[in-house]
């Protein structure tokens, strides 16, 4: 894919990560790739240099995930560990929290999961019922979370809870670091019909006692700190989807060039060529919006980045689904075989449409915040 308008260092990063991804390739060992990517500095490319990171931003981190995915070796925990948790801690954490977590998140030796979704809250973060009650020496958390990725391999989970505002009596969102083996912190594996190494879990927090320094950032900052992590999540979900779409499209194009039924390869027929070309165009457009979102975020424009990140995630998810569907149809029956590795993407490609926020909620956001239409919910 064309990278002519990118800075040279971004082009070089793409090439290096692409080579790493191809060495591991489809059917890769997630732990081995994670360890090597961390050792080479790719996992922490967005984190501060003083804590072992690369000193870059979401522009660089999204390149890493996109290129790994395009090589058939996506690393889903990049969306969570360095992007959400690493960003939140580097922006709002104490010096002690940064020193304790950022070096490990940067080199991949430590990982952190992220728990926000609840069974009865869905997309409405204002209905989160996980509560954090202040005690003499810290906090007590109670509640439930669902669809939390990688809790079994994470050293801790960044949990979104709600504390009581003494001035108004209202509940406000706050973030807490909960180590994996904390008493009262339980998990149940959710069986998914999804081909992914990263498992999904339901979490229960039953009188989970935490020290005072488990709170990340200012107790009164509320949604500001939360969305500082959610914008990178949307950007990285777009990168995940674009990488997957590119992988599927590359497989289909290679097949269309070689597969011959009559006198010419099937790619010579417009019924095959045009859908593949359309998929390529849509992936390129989604990538441009993703880069815009990353650039705005790295420049400190949280408001502008929020709008662009939502649009990028929407565009990338739609482009990914189209690319995967087109690839499967291009291969016909071969598209459903394990040999070509496309059938498993039919389900996986839908994830970006649903998580971390549905396409319908993004359209609500654009309608209200961009177009100024009345709020519908």
N, C-alpha and C positions, 0 to 999 in steps of 0.2 A: 504494500500500500504506500501511497505517496507520503513523504515526510519532508518535502522541500521547504515548507515554511517554518519548520521547527528549528530551534537553536541547535548548533552542532552537538552540544553536550547531551541533548535529548535524543538526537539521532544515534549517538554512540551508546547511550544507555539502552535504547531499544534493541540495538544489534547485540549487545552483550547479554541482555536478559533473554532475547530470542534464542541465542546460541545455547544458553543454559537450559531453557525449556526444551529445546530439541534433543539435547543430550539425555534428558530424563524421559520426555515424550509421553504419549498416551499410555495408561497402565502404570504410571509412575509411582514411586514410593514417596508418599506425601512427606513423611518425617525426614527422609534423606534430602529431598528437594528443599524443604523448609530450612534445614540445617545449613545446606550449602548457600542458599540465598542469603541467609543471615550472616554467614561468615564473609561473604563477598560484599556485604553492606547494603544489599538491596531492600531488605525488610524495613530498615530504619532510615531510608533515604530522606524521609520527611521530618525526622526528629533532630533536635539541636545537636550540633557537633560536640558541644561540651559534655554531652551525655552519651557519646558514641554513635550518634546519628550522622546522616549525610548533610544536614543543614539545608535541605531542599524543602519541598512542600508537596501539596497534593498533585501538582503537575507531574512531578517525578514519580511519586508513589503509584499514581494511576497508570503510568507507562509500564511499571514493573508488572502489575497485575494483568494489564491488557496483553502484554507480550507473552507472559507465561501462559495465559489462557489460549492465545492464538497458536501456541505450540502444543496445545492439548494437555497442559499441566497447570491448571488454575489452582490458586491457593486461596480458598474462601476465607480463611482466618485473617488474611491481610485486611479485609474489610473491617474487621473487628479490632484486632490487637493493636497494630500500629496506627491505623487510620482513626478509629473512634477513640479508643482508650489512650493511645499514645498522644493523640492531639489534645484531648481534654486534660491529661495530666501535665503535658508540657505547657499548656496555656494557663491552667488554673491551679495546678498542684503546688504544694509547699516544696521548699528545697529538699526536705527529707523524702517526700514522695517521689520527686523527680529522680533523686539519687538512687532510691530503692528500686524503681521500676523501669525508667527509661533505658538504661544500658542493656538490660535483659530483653526488653521489647525490641530494641534496635538490632541486636545480634541474633535474635530468635531463640535465645536460651530460656526466655520466659515468655509466656503468652497470657493474655487476659481476654475473657469473654465479656459480653455486654448483655445485660438483662433489662429490658424495658417493657416488652409486650406482656399483657395479662389476659387471662381467659375472658374477662367481662369488659375489658377496656377497648380492645381492638385498636383502631386507628385514633381513638380519642385519648390523648395523653392526659387530658384533664380528669379522666375517670380512673386514673391509676389509684389503686387502693393499698398498695404496699406502703406501710407507714414506718416512719423512723421517729422514735420517742427518745428525747434527751434524758440521760441519767446523770448521776453525780460524776461518773468517770467516763462517759461516752454516750453510746446509742444502743437502742434495741430495735431491731427490724422484724416486722411481721408481714407476711403476704405471700403471693404466688407470682411466678413468671412462666411463660410458655415460649416455645420455639427459640430457645437460647442455644446458639451453635457452640460446639466444642468445649462445653463445660468440663468434660472428662479429661481433656488434655490441657486445660488452662490452669495456671497457678492461682488465679483469682478471677472474680467476676465483678465488673463495674455495674452496680445495681442502682436503678432509678427508683428512689423512694420519695415519700412526701412527708415533710415536717410541718408542724403547725406554726402559723404566723401569729405571734403573740399580739400584734397590733390589730389584726383583722379577724383572727380565728380561722382564716382560710388555710387550706393546705397548699404548699408550694413544693415544686420538684427540687430534689437534691440528689447528689451522686455519692455513692459509698463503695469503697473497695472491700470486698468480702473474700478472704482467702478460701480456697477450695475445701479445706478440712475444718472449717469453723463449726463448732457444735450448733446444731439446729438448722444447718444449711443442707437441705436434702435435694436429691435430684432423681428424676425418673426418665429413662430413655423413651422418646416418642418414636415409634416405628414409622418410617417414611418410605413411600414408594419412590425413592429418589436415589440415584446412583452417585453418592458423595461420601468421601471419607469422613467428613465432619458430621458428627451425629447431632441430633436435635434433642433438647431436654426440656422437661417441665421442672421448675425449681420451687421448693417450698422453704420459706423462711419462718421458722417457729421459735420466737424469742431468741433471735440471733444477737448476741452481745458483741458489740464492737467498741474498740477504743475511740477516743475523741478524734484521733488523727486519721480515722478511716474516712472521714468526710473530705471530699475533694472540692476545693474552692470555697467560695463564699456562700454561707447558708442562705443569704438573702438575694442571691443573683438569680435564682429561679430558672426560667426557661432559657435565659441567655447562655448559660453554660451547657445546658442540654443540647441546644441546637448547634453549638460549636462542634459537637460530635456528630450530629445527625447530617449536617451538610457534607462532611467528608464521607459518611456512609453512603449517601446518594451518589456522590461522584465515583466512589469505588464500585458501587453496584453497576453503574454505567460501564466502568472499565471491565468488570467481570463479564457483562453481557456482550460488549463489543468484542472482547477476546474470544468468547465462545462462538459468536457469529462468524468471526473471521476464520476460526478453525473449521467450522462446518462448510463455509463457502470455499475455502482452499481445497478441501477434500472433493467437493462437488465439481469445481473447475477442472481439477486434475483428471477426474473420471470422465468428464464431458469431452476432454481433449483426446482421450484414448479409446473410449468406448465406441465401437463402430458396429452398426446394425445393418445399414445399407452401404452406400459407397463412400460416405464421409463420416467423420466422427459426429456424434450426436450434438456436440456443441456448435456445429455449423447451422443447426436448425434454430430459427428465432424462438420457437416455443420453448426451447431449452436455454438459449443464450439470453433472451430478454429478462426472464425472472432472475437469472444470476447477476446480470448487470444492474438490475433494480436493487437487488439485495446489497450489492457493493456500494451503490450510491447512498443508500439509506444508512449503512454502517459508517461511511465517511462523514455524512452530515451529523450523525449522532456523536461521532468523535470530536467534531469541531465544537459542538455545544458542550461536551464534557471538558474540553480544553478551556473554553471560556469560563465555565464554572470554577475550574481549578485555578485559573489565573486570578479571578476575582477573589476567591477565598484566600489565596496566598498573599494578595495585596491588602487583606484586612477588610474587604467589603463584604461583611457577613450578610447584609440584606440583599445585595445584588447577587451574591453567590447562592443564596437560598433559592431565588427564582430560577437561576440558571441550572443549579444542581437538580432541581425537580424536573425541569425540562429535559436535561441530559439523561436522567434516569428513565423518563418516559420514552424518549426517542430511542435510546439504546435497547430498552426492553422490546419495543415493537420491532426494531430492526433485527434483533437477535432471533426472535420467533420466526420472522419471515425468512431469514437466512437459513435457519435450521430446517424449516418446513420445505423450502426450495431445494435444499441439499438432499433431503431424504427422497423427494419426488424425482430429482435428477437421477439418482441411483436406482430408482424403482425398488425391486425386491432386495437388492443389495443394500439399500439404505436402512433396512431393518435387521441386518446381520451384525453379529458382534465383530466380525472381521473389519468392518469399515468404521465402527465406533460412532455412528450417528444416531441410532435409535435411542440411546440413553439420553441424548440431548433434547429429545422431544419434551420430556418432563422437566429437565433442568432449565431449559430456556424459559419456561413459564414462571420460574421463581422470580426473575427480575420484574415481571409484571405485577407480582403480588407483594413482594417484600423489597425493602423494609416498609414501603408504603404503596398502596394499590394505585393503579393508573387512574382510577376514578377519583381518588382523593387528590392526586396531582392535578387533574382537570378542574376539580373544585378550587384548588389553590390558585391556578392560573386565572380561572374565571373571576375570582374575587379580588386577588391581589394585583394581577396584571391588567385585567380588563375593567376592573371596577364594578363588576356586576354584583347584585345583592347576594348576600350569603344564603345558601340553601339549606344549611343544617345548623 
